[in-house]
């Protein structure tokens, strides 16, 4: 996959995904693979390139901020990259949000989106809304939530079991709940529980109680930990904006694009997962479908 | 707080703050913008610009010149934010209550800072200016050597930190006598670096005169490079060539066609599939880790990763490994000059964690071993595995190529690392060699990696014709190696420096981290520069490859400061014949002497073995490493269904990745370490240690589904001093064991490394010598990841089969055959779980399978019956396999060595042995508790 080839087309292509790179970002390849397996064309562009040419963002139908240790995470996780995004890219990202472009921030990318004024969306709109009815402020708001040091005080890598809120507007987590009463489609996980890997030192979700309550009430916390290993408030693992299109989470769907990555793969009944995309890949498919509904048939078949 | 309490300090409360010192021309508005936008998170943090807390305030700041990655981030961010250049420095403030200043300082010395790289301040540190260094005034230096006598040569070697032998000093003296001039300091340093133990493995490449007992268990007749004398003693020419390397070359001659590059590059390469190769390198970083464990371990893994990036035309790192040997964590008396082993372990784990995780490379395989003799010389083995396109395995600099340095700037840090690593440590080594120790900056290396992979892949051909890393010896080794055939002309004043004041020699031998050297054709320079600018990587043009007489020409400004013929640099080192003696203390033992207390009953012994630090769960370490990044990890280091906390807890034998996702093909990564088998102080034999380590490595890989006929291995010798014949006797035997083991298992060595002076002189003059330690690391190809197997017990009703090929293991009769048989059974889908029997013996292995597979909601237990061997005996070539009862006979037929059903799984959650019953959750607690820090 070429790394720094901006899209040749100058028109806005719904099925084109952008993965934002930066110094120290290290999960851009797996995120790009997720979008590609979901049927999108993908570019990985350095934030410097984007900062110098913010209009490049207008070309993309899906935007991802991958994990890693952007600029070393030395001051705080995601701080420096978030600063660049706030200062240089916010207007273009705001326009993309108004267009309904699905965006995702995974791990470090989540830390970036919460500090860049994109999650959980503008104050006063923390209830379900259509993209074009949200009034994104002209300048990024200060952060409303934070991701702090894990309760145990150190980095942890493991798989976690997650609960999916089937009533969330989040487009990324659609059909992911193995127990979703609204969905008689197919089980997304034959183990009966959604599992994803996590790897972070600063992932404990924190916000004032009123904010937590509002997010939970409005379905803006589509994923919560069953194993709240990092001590997150409300056991929140991921949040979305009121439209459900901008999504950030600490767990890594990009590391679960294939069933063989499941932590108990050697115990799974392989017949039950035949033909079913792994749950991590399902999230990328959901987003690409949401960006380009006409592609729905082809990605399901693929 | 917890750690302070452990050390007996009555700390009432503690708070910490990050301290940022900024120096620059800033307005108040700009200052406020930096603090509010960059430094403080309004949701969780408050800004404190003055000190208002009662109690003792301590601040820890890096010493001048020590890498401060956070400061670099701040400088970069301030520039992006405001377009202003500032100088930054960062530190940490601790406000401690309940301690007086004396106690607080003592606590700080134990826990909070290391004087080798940091300074402690007892009040807020507000320097007038940050240090910049003073400009260097060029001053050529030559060293008188041609007229020295032997004593003078030895003194020069010692006092100049050259660490060259008298024979080597004489060879240098002769060279300059023939030139009728004295060497310059930079020439002498170049030779010392290039001829250092670290760079040329001269001890292992020496000739040996070996004397063994009459009934030597090694048959010497007919071995490559060996001459047997009338008195029974033998001479072995170039030990490394005729043991480790000979095995590989003979295996290749016998038809192994899947090794692609062995021994000559920065790592060894084997075939993965038709398109890719995988390469592997394992390094040690023992001496730096003894003095500054965090920085030593981090730069150890950083250096090994650069070896992978510097292989062929660059490989992409896809996995890291780490193995540590330290003194027991409950050690009470720590000699002066040593750091407590618990702190050592905490900090080396943090070092590997912070570097590997930031690089985005999964750390997948490892081990920890404990022995009191590692107190002064903890061993830190760091490995890296890479993926490389098969058409990019070979690179060579061409005449006229520019010498391009990429990455970090050059500073005074790490000077004399190569020679330091060849020295014995003592209680004053921290003062003497502090400058050899460094802190790494993983993000710098990540940027360099990103830029290099782009330069490799974006065009039709790579933008460079060769690449290597700056490791030990810095520019001197890297440019010296790349220009070995062509010569090179280097303009030292063109190297970007961290601060002013470096001499030309310091620039040349600095081992500053995160630097690579590329040979770039002139016409590609602009494209290379463009990529580097976008990635934020500094590029410097230091000169060119190719000089008229293949000389190394070193210049500073207008001045030539050194001129050396490459053939003398690389071929001038005299080879020595070293005496080696083997006199075993007692007949070679059949079993390792560590079966626990025989007075106890089986249950008590099992519980106490599970709690031994070497056997106990290493989850505290494993979980701090990212082992999922890159998204390709199939078999994880910890396996099994979710235990109480929702995470897998069982010990995996090896890890498996699918490096090219979608191919279904995997690489298994594992290791073998059998120090006790070889411990001469306890009647062990290093020859058998090598065989046992290879056997263990192969078993670990086979147990997850690797093909034993596609396993490549690597050796890492860590020896105490090698000045005495007995120690060299151990070395000879271990090397011969490597040859015999590799030949028998048909596992070629593809690379290796040694560290040979791991002994510590205490202030009372005693010398603490590590036991001879040989780590074998292996990579094995997994043809179909769908067939991978893990060690967690799966299904009640199944039988646990002991596959026992241990009879005659010393003669290698069954090991290879058993591995092949087990692999066949796994390949045929007959094995539900597999685990190798190693430390603690059969019952410990079974307990581990139950701990891995049993959960409170789906318990698994076992009833042991028919166990005909000592349950705690530690012998090689044993496996436990979980097999359906109806398929036991098929497995037996496939394996071809004795198989016996020793237990049956049930759903009780209890292990029953004789009269004893043990709840699996109790076993789990005993096993997980000791290292659950």
Interface residues (C-beta under 8 A of the other chain):
Chain A: X2 X3 X4 X21 X23 X24 X26 X27 X29 X30 X33 X46 X48 X49 X51 X67 X68 X69 X71 X72 X73 X74 X75 X76 X79 X80 X83 X84 X86 X87 X115 X142 X143 X144 X145 X146 X148 X154 X155 X156 X157 X158 X159 X160 X161 X197 X199 X206 X207 X226 X227 X229 X252 X254 X255 X256 X257 X258 X260 X261 X263 X264 X265 X266 X267 X270
Chain B: X18 X37 X38 X39 X41 X42 X43 X44 X69 X70 X72 X73 X74 X76 X77 X80 X81 X90 X353 X357 X358 X359 X360 X441 X442 X443 X446 X447 X450 X453 X454 X457 X458 X534 X535 X536 X622 X623 X624 X625 X626 X627 X628 X629 X630 X631 X632 X633 X634 X635 X636 X638 X639 X640 X641 X642 X645 X646 X647 X648 X658 X661 X662 X785 X786 X788 X789 X790 X792 X794 X833
